[in-house]
């Protein structure tokens, strides 16, 4: 299931990041978003969603949300 379809308020473990864009992969890694890490969807927005990774909250767009498999 992608992060876009995840239930808000529930904690998930990232299984994989589906992207061939190395720059995007490096950006997500710098946020702490990589396989095995926990992620929580705080809220779904029209253009994406707000997530909590480690101690940070981030607003990610739908393209990123579709690339994160939980």
N, C-alpha and C positions, 0 to 999 in steps of 0.2 A: 504494500500500500504506500502511496506517496504521502508526503507531509500535507499536501493540499487537502487530502481526504481524511486526515487525522482528526480525532475528536479534541476539541478545545478543553484544556484543563487536565488532560491525561499525559503521563510521562511515557515516552517511547525510547527505544534504543535504535540508533541509526544502524541499519544493516549495510547500506552502501550508498555511494554518490554516483548517479548515472550521468556522467558528462565526459565528453572528450576534450573539453576546453581546459587546458592545464592552468590557465590564469584564473578561471572560475574555481577550479579545484584548490588552488593555492589560497585564494581568498577565503573559501569556506574553512579550510584548514586553519587559517590564521584566526578565525572566530572560535575555533574549537569544535567545528562541525566535521566529524570524520567517523568512520565505522567503529562501532563499539561505544560511542559516547551517548549519553542520555540527552534527550531534547524534549521540551514541553511546549505545546502550542498554547499560547496565552489567549489569542483571539484570531478569528478569521476576518479579514477585511476584503473589500471588493477587489482590490489590486494585489492582494497577497495575504500574508499573515504575520502576526507578532509571535516570536518564539523566544524561549529562554534556553540558553546554552551556558552551562557552568554558572557563573555569577552575572552574566550579561543578558540583556533583552535586545532583540534585533527585529527590525521590520524587513521581511524578505518578500520579494515579488513572486508572482505565480510561477514564473519560469524556474526560479530557484526551488520553490516548494515542490514542483514536479520532479526535480532532479534528485531530491532527497528521499530515499526509500527507508521506511521504518518497519 
